[in-house]
């Protein structure tokens, strides 16, 4: 069943919390995204920002596995949630 935007935002917030608690990965996200610690608080309800969080985690299988295992979710749920947030539509190049 596809994610609703609300469900995707909830999963994005959980992913943001997981990322914020990860002392090794959080600085990588902050450096890659240009976000600050205050952005994490201020934009936690912003669907565009949550999409960026999911995009970041989707860059590495180990990150996907780590988050999904912590939430007892199938690995594909992260990509499904990303598709339901702004900018998550799959691109077709042909």
Phi and psi in degrees as a GROMACS rama.xvg file:
@    title "Ramachandran Plot"
@    xaxis  label "Phi"
@    yaxis  label "Psi"
@TYPE xy
-66.3306  153.655  UNK-2
-75.9214  143.372  UNK-3
-82.6303  164.887  UNK-4
-60.6289  -39.7611  UNK-5
-63.3859  -44.2301  UNK-6
-63.6853  -39.5004  UNK-7
-64.9533  -38.928  UNK-8
-64.8829  -40.4046  UNK-9
-60.956  -45.0839  UNK-10
-65.4442  -37.5095  UNK-11
-62.3041  -40.0142  UNK-12
-65.3055  -40.2544  UNK-13
-63.1257  -40.956  UNK-14
-64.6793  -39.8523  UNK-15
-62.3496  -42.6785  UNK-16
-62.603  -42.0124  UNK-17
-62.8929  -44.178  UNK-18
-64.2558  -43.4898  UNK-19
-63.4476  -29.831  UNK-20
-83.8417  -9.58198  UNK-21
-92.1623  102.148  UNK-22
-63.8731  -26.8  UNK-23
-84.962  -38.3646  UNK-24
-86.8585  -31.1424  UNK-25
-55.7175  -47.3151  UNK-26
-62.4179  -31.3528  UNK-27
-65.4851  -44.889  UNK-28
-62.1266  -46.8215  UNK-29
-60.2913  -41.9368  UNK-30
-68.2015  -41.1772  UNK-31
-72.1754  -34.5317  UNK-32
-93.7163  -21.3371  UNK-33
78.9981  5.40436  UNK-34
-75.87  155.838  UNK-35
-110.035  171.216  UNK-36
-60.7364  -36.0893  UNK-37
-68.4104  -30.8845  UNK-38
-61.7154  -36.2373  UNK-39
-59.7873  -40.7579  UNK-40
-75.6844  -47.741  UNK-41
-69.8694  -28.7648  UNK-42
-111.854  14.1687  UNK-43
-62.0388  -21.3973  UNK-44
-101.436  2.73031  UNK-45
-85.8527  114.535  UNK-46
-57.857  -34.2121  UNK-47
-65.1795  -42.835  UNK-48
-66.0957  -41.9509  UNK-49
-63.4825  -35.9951  UNK-50
-61.7584  -39.2499  UNK-51
-65.2323  -37.4197  UNK-52
-62.0065  -46.9757  UNK-53
-66.0098  -39.8859  UNK-54
-56.5449  -43.8876  UNK-55
-61.523  -49.6003  UNK-56
-63.2397  -33.9621  UNK-57
-70.5898  -8.46476  UNK-58
-71.6499  -18.3685  UNK-59
-139.758  124.96  UNK-60
-57.6026  -36.2692  UNK-61
-64.9407  -35.3238  UNK-62
-70.0059  -41.271  UNK-63
-60.1659  -48.2256  UNK-64
-62.6015  -43.9937  UNK-65
-60.0687  -47.4665  UNK-66
-67.1435  -49.3965  UNK-67
-63.1074  -38.1897  UNK-68
-66.9881  -35.0044  UNK-69
-68.1189  -26.0364  UNK-70
-103.427  1.81192  UNK-71
52.9177  54.0858  UNK-72
-118.864  148.732  UNK-73
-62.9323  146.248  UNK-74
-58.4775  -33.0839  UNK-75
-71.3402  -13.2783  UNK-76
-61.3893  -33.7154  UNK-77
-63.9303  -45.3164  UNK-78
-67.616  -36.0317  UNK-79
-64.9418  -41.699  UNK-80
-65.7627  -41.3723  UNK-81
-59.5116  -38.4358  UNK-82
-64.6363  -23.8039  UNK-83
-88.461  -6.79519  UNK-84
-99.0879  161.137  UNK-85
-54.2156  133.697  UNK-86
81.4198  4.46561  UNK-87
-92.7111  0.855249  UNK-88
-66.6672  140.113  UNK-89
-72.9782  135.245  UNK-90
-83.7087  139.964  UNK-91
-116.465  116.433  UNK-92
-90.4631  -7.64009  UNK-93
